Amino acid sequence: MGTFSTLLLQKTEIFEIVKMSLMVSGSATIISAFIGIPLGAWIGLSDFTGRKLLLRIVYTLMALPPVLAGLLVFLLLSRSGPFGIWELLFTPAAMIIAQCLLVTPIITGLVAAAIAGKEGIIFDHALSLGASRSQAMWTIIKETRSSMIAAVLTGFGRAFAEVGAVMLVGGNIRHMTRVLTTSIVLETRQGNFEMGIALGIILLIISFTVSSIVLSNADEFKLT
Amino acid sequence: MNLFEIDGVTKKYGSRTVLDVPQLKLQTDQIYAVMGPNGSGKTTLMRLLNLLDTPDTGHIKFIGEDLNEPGRRLEVARRMCMVFQRPFMFRSSVFNNVAYGLKLRKERGAECDRKVKEVLNFVGMSSFANQLATRLSGGETQRVALARALVLRPKLLLLDEPTANLDPSSVKHIEEIIRNWHQQYNTSVIIVTHNLFQAKRLADESILLINGKVIEKAKTADIFNAPQTVESKQFLDGTMVY
């Protein structure tokens, strides 16, 4: 009951934190999708020298530790770093960049795997029915759209639940760069475990809502 | 008229030669059955004829046109169609699956709808038009795959084991569709089959492939009644060990 009333008292700040979380992770996911889907489709559909090596690099980056991604972006954006002049460190923009670094390989890898797994059979069917090569490739992309949606949602999940990178480059500054995950860390450190758990539940509810909204528009995932 | 003229065609996968056909001529308006044990090169031959693969050596002519000729691939490929052993259904309705090839050819509107309805009726799938194609049974899927090919009115229908894994009633239904369509539209048909009785029932001529080579090509009745080679006899008797 105490936690609930605290949540109500702090509702303006919590809304602000939720808004910031959605803005940072949403932007990072959208940017990553714009890079990752075409890149993954290209890797999945092409047959070029170094493709396997490129896939291995992508798969390795899928497991990139958030703290390492954060550190990398921190070094690049710090005053003495090559992009220090832009003064992006400890801003939402820095957090978006760090999350893009984490999410892009996930979307790329999952899209490439989905396309490579079905590419042969769909390509043959499309060509046999009179498709040109470009029409066949478009058919493959259309037929793997559910995998692409799943890839984007996985990427969003990774970004939304991530704490290490945003903590490093955002600094968890109140009213500026504080998001749900960094708030949970803060509350836990201060011994406010109930508040931490309450924020965690909010995070899960939002994640569930976003997934439900996206999936309700995709035929493949509709509940029958 | 020659449907196919195959001249010195070989195909290798790695160092293994999977197909080696020095000379083979097929005529239009016929039903051909291609038989042979697993790994004898039947599917490879179908893929080469359907332009899904290119031969390592030699030439294939389809109604006088060289398949190797650059820039003509799409035009030639659109005059034939293959139905695969395990057809892939696009994630859409049965109607949209059948209309796929027509839409690729920029055919839309009432004429497209009419053609799709007509062919769905021909294969007995009219009542399934609005159903999701990925949720059909094996026999229904194969009928939709046939409809998807037939709606394009191809000169040649390539069928790669279209009735494998189907129950006898579905096999009968598919065979009726193939026979009726062939009689009605004079479409040439090449069917790969492991079912010797099916070859007997459907094919005017049969081709026996073993180890990538054409062992025998003759009228179906002749090949079954009086096989000309030891391998043919062993294969048809069921005594060939492979």
Interface residues (C-beta under 8 A of the other chain):
Chain A: I121 I122 D124 H125 L127 S128 L129 G130 A131 S132 Q135 T139 K142 E143 R145 S146 D219 E220
Chain B: N50 L51 L52 L74 A77 R78 C81 M82 F84 P87 F88 F90 R91 Y100 G101 L104 R105 R148 A149 L152 L158
